[in-house]
Amino acid sequence: MTAILTAPTTIDDLPEASDRIGLRETISTSFTMAYRGLLKIKHNPEQLFDVTVQPILFTALFTYIFGGAISGSVSGYLPVLIPGILVQTVVLTSVVTGTQLREDMDKGVFDRFKSLPIARVSALSGALLADMVRYAIASTLTVLVGLCLGYRPGGGLVGVVAACLVVVVCSFAVSWIWALVGVTGKSAASVQGISMMVMFPLTFMSGAFAPVSTMPGWMQGLNHVNPVYYMVNACRELMNHNNYGTDLVWSLVGSLVVIAIFAPLAVKAYMRRA
């Protein structure tokens, strides 16, 4: 029998150990964490109540309660309401991002992720990516309920799809704000309370449900610095006329500015906690 001799392994032959995670691995683990977020919804379907029940309930109630008073008829009010309720529903859904992040951190879930060979930021980015699915569900249901009530968008399918994409993109940007609040907040209840206290005034005075021209002058002035106001106008122009105007530009530019400011702050705060 012939023995086969191999050269002994030296230290130089061993791969160099590194604690750095590459961009490709970070993106991959972010989508894995996003899939985890979707699995949470599968096992806890009540998490979808705000994107399923709320669009149906709010759209139907606001249509029949305010339709005659504001526009004289339900059919005349739907072109005003549906784009507004679309923005309101999806933007308010972004608040859940911060609340769920805070809950996961309080339960110690993120502490377990630190022991895994993954980029620490992927848990944060994955949660925000998973929430985009929630935004898409809320957008689709709102439009479908509007169609059932008699809304016929003048912008056609292209205008409706464009409006939904704009809302999803803008809500993703806003979710970085609530991610920062969730990471730095003391409890899930406080995060939710702060988020709702900020978002409800912004959405209701934005003209989502009533013309801004009927509001007091000081409130009209405030809307010029209200990002939700531009989102509502952009969606109305897209859904009703398939018009790509300055409101759309301001909405997208504002989203980029929000991401550029709050994404690094949220990541930095999360990395300190993680």
C-alpha positions in Angstrom: 0.0 0.0 0.0 1.4 3.3 -1.0 1.0 6.2 1.4 0.1 9.6 0.0 2.0 12.4 1.7 0.6 16.0 1.7 2.3 19.2 2.6 1.5 20.5 6.0 -0.9 23.4 6.1 0.8 26.6 7.2 -0.7 29.8 8.6 -0.2 31.5 5.3 -2.5 29.0 3.6 -5.5 29.8 5.9 -8.1 32.3 4.7 -7.8 35.7 6.4 -10.6 36.2 8.9 -12.6 39.4 8.6 -15.5 41.0 10.5 -16.5 43.1 7.5 -19.7 42.2 5.6 -19.7 43.1 1.9 -22.4 45.0 0.1 -23.7 42.0 -1.7 -24.1 40.0 1.5 -25.7 43.0 3.2 -28.3 43.3 0.5 -28.9 39.6 0.5 -29.4 39.4 4.3 -31.6 42.5 4.1 -34.0 40.7 1.8 -33.8 37.7 4.1 -34.9 39.9 7.0 -37.7 41.3 4.8 -38.9 37.8 4.2 -38.9 37.3 8.0 -41.1 40.3 8.3 -43.6 38.8 5.8 -43.5 35.5 7.8 -44.5 37.5 10.9 -47.6 38.7 9.0 -48.4 35.2 7.9 -48.3 33.9 11.5 -50.0 37.1 12.9 -52.5 38.2 10.2 -54.0 40.8 12.6 -51.0 42.9 11.7 -52.7 43.5 8.4 -55.8 45.0 9.9 -54.5 48.6 9.4 -54.0 48.0 5.7 -57.1 45.9 5.1 -59.9 47.1 7.3 -58.9 50.7 7.6 -59.0 51.5 3.8 -62.4 49.9 3.4 -63.9 51.5 6.5 -62.4 55.0 6.0 -63.2 55.2 2.3 -66.8 54.1 2.7 -67.5 56.3 5.8 -65.9 59.5 4.4 -67.6 59.0 1.0 -71.1 58.9 2.4 -70.7 61.3 5.3 -68.8 64.1 3.6 -69.6 63.5 -0.1 -72.9 65.5 -0.2 -71.7 68.2 2.2 -68.4 69.0 0.4 -69.0 68.2 -3.3 -72.8 68.0 -3.4 -72.8 64.4 -4.4 -70.9 61.2 -3.8 -69.8 60.9 -7.4 -68.5 64.4 -7.3 -66.6 63.8 -4.1 -64.8 60.5 -5.1 -62.2 62.2 -7.4 -61.3 64.4 -4.4 -61.4 61.7 -1.7 -59.8 58.6 -3.2 -56.4 60.1 -3.9 -56.5 61.8 -0.5 -57.6 58.6 1.4 -54.9 56.7 -0.5 -52.2 59.0 0.8 -53.6 59.1 4.3 -54.0 55.3 4.6 -50.5 54.5 3.3 -48.7 57.3 5.2 -50.3 56.4 8.5 -49.3 52.7 7.8 -45.7 53.8 7.9 -46.1 54.6 11.6 -46.2 50.9 12.2 -42.5 50.6 11.1 -41.2 52.4 14.2 -43.7 50.6 16.6 -42.7 47.2 15.4 -39.0 48.0 15.5 -39.3 49.1 19.1 -41.3 45.9 20.0 -38.6 43.7 18.5 -35.8 45.6 20.3 -37.7 45.3 23.6 -38.2 41.6 23.1 -34.5 41.1 22.5 -35.0 39.8 19.0 -32.2 42.1 17.6 -29.9 40.9 20.3 -30.1 37.4 18.8 -29.2 38.8 15.4 -25.9 40.1 16.7 -24.7 36.5 17.1 -25.3 35.8 13.5 -22.7 36.4 10.7 -24.8 39.1 9.0 -24.6 42.8 8.7 -26.2 44.3 11.7 -28.0 47.0 9.6 -29.8 44.3 7.6 -32.4 43.8 10.4 -33.3 47.4 10.2 -33.4 47.7 6.4 -35.2 44.3 6.1 -38.0 45.6 8.3 -38.5 48.7 6.1 -38.5 46.6 2.9 -41.1 44.3 4.3 -43.4 47.2 5.1 -43.4 48.2 1.4 -45.6 45.1 0.9 -48.0 46.5 3.4 -48.1 49.9 1.5 -48.8 48.0 -1.7 -51.7 46.1 -0.1 -53.2 49.3 1.4 -52.9 51.2 -2.0 -54.6 48.3 -3.9 -57.5 48.0 -1.5 -58.1 51.7 -1.4 -58.3 51.9 -5.2 -60.5 48.8 -5.4 -63.0 50.2 -2.8 -63.1 53.5 -4.7 -64.0 51.6 -7.9 -66.7 49.7 -6.1 -68.2 53.0 -4.9 -68.3 54.4 -8.4 -64.9 56.2 -8.8 -63.7 56.2 -12.4 -60.1 57.7 -12.5 -59.7 60.0 -15.5 -56.0 59.2 -15.5 -56.6 55.6 -16.4 -54.6 52.6 -15.3 -51.3 54.4 -15.9 -52.2 57.3 -13.7 -53.5 55.1 -10.9 -50.4 52.9 -11.0 -48.1 55.9 -11.0 -49.9 57.5 -8.1 -49.7 54.2 -6.1 -45.9 54.0 -6.8 -45.4 57.6 -5.7 -47.3 57.0 -2.4 -45.3 53.8 -1.8 -42.0 55.6 -2.4 -42.9 58.6 -0.3 -44.1 56.4 2.5 -40.9 54.4 2.4 -39.1 57.7 2.9 -41.4 58.7 5.8 -40.8 55.3 7.4 -37.2 56.2 8.0 -38.3 59.0 10.3 -40.4 56.5 12.3 -37.5 54.0 12.3 -35.4 56.6 14.0 -38.2 57.3 16.5 -38.6 53.6 17.1 -34.9 53.0 17.7 -34.5 55.9 20.1 -37.9 55.7 21.7 -38.5 54.2 25.2 -41.5 52.0 24.4 -43.7 50.9 21.5 -46.6 52.8 23.0 -44.7 56.1 23.2 -43.5 55.7 19.6 -47.0 55.1 18.4 -48.3 58.1 20.3 -45.7 60.5 19.0 -46.1 59.2 15.5 -49.9 59.6 15.4 -49.7 63.0 17.1 -47.6 64.2 14.2 -49.2 62.5 11.3 -52.9 63.1 12.0 -52.7 66.9 11.8 -50.5 66.7 8.7 -52.9 64.4 6.8 -56.1 66.1 7.8 -55.0 69.6 7.0 -53.4 68.6 3.7 -56.6 68.8 1.7 -57.0 65.1 1.6 -60.7 65.3 2.5 -61.6 69.0 1.9 -60.4 71.7 -0.4 -57.5 73.7 1.1 -59.0 76.9 -0.3 -61.8 76.7 2.3 -59.3 76.6 5.2 -58.1 79.7 7.2 -55.2 81.6 5.6 -52.7 80.5 8.2 -53.5 76.9 7.6 -53.1 77.3 3.9 -49.7 78.8 4.5 -48.7 75.8 6.7 -49.6 73.5 3.9 -46.8 75.0 1.8 -44.3 73.2 4.1 -46.5 70.1 4.6 -45.1 67.2 2.6 -48.4 65.4 2.7 -50.1 68.3 0.9 -47.8 67.8 -2.1 -48.3 64.1 -2.1 -52.1 64.5 -2.1 -52.0 67.0 -5.0 -49.6 64.8 -7.0 -51.9 61.8 -6.6 -54.9 63.8 -7.6 -53.2 65.0 -10.7 -52.0 61.5 -11.6 -55.2 59.6 -10.9 -57.7 62.1 -12.3 -55.7 63.6 -15.2 -52.5 61.5 -15.6 -50.7 64.8 -15.2 -47.0 64.9 -14.1 -46.6 68.3 -12.5 -44.6 70.2 -10.0 -46.3 68.6 -7.0 -45.0 65.3 -8.1 -41.5 66.7 -8.4 -41.7 68.2 -4.9 -42.9 64.9 -3.5 -40.1 62.9 -5.0 -37.4 65.5 -4.2 -38.8 65.7 -0.6 -38.6 61.9 -0.3 -35.0 61.9 -1.4 -34.2 64.6 1.1 -35.9 62.8 3.9 -34.0 59.5 3.1 -30.7 61.4 2.9 -31.2 63.0 6.3 -33.0 60.4 8.4 -31.7 57.1 7.0 -28.1 57.8 8.2 -29.4 59.0 11.5 -31.6 55.9 12.0 -28.8 53.6 11.0 -26.3 55.3 13.3 -28.8 55.2 16.2 -29.6 51.6 15.5 -25.9 50.6 15.3 -25.3 52.2 18.7 -28.1 50.2 20.2 -27.3 47.0 18.3 
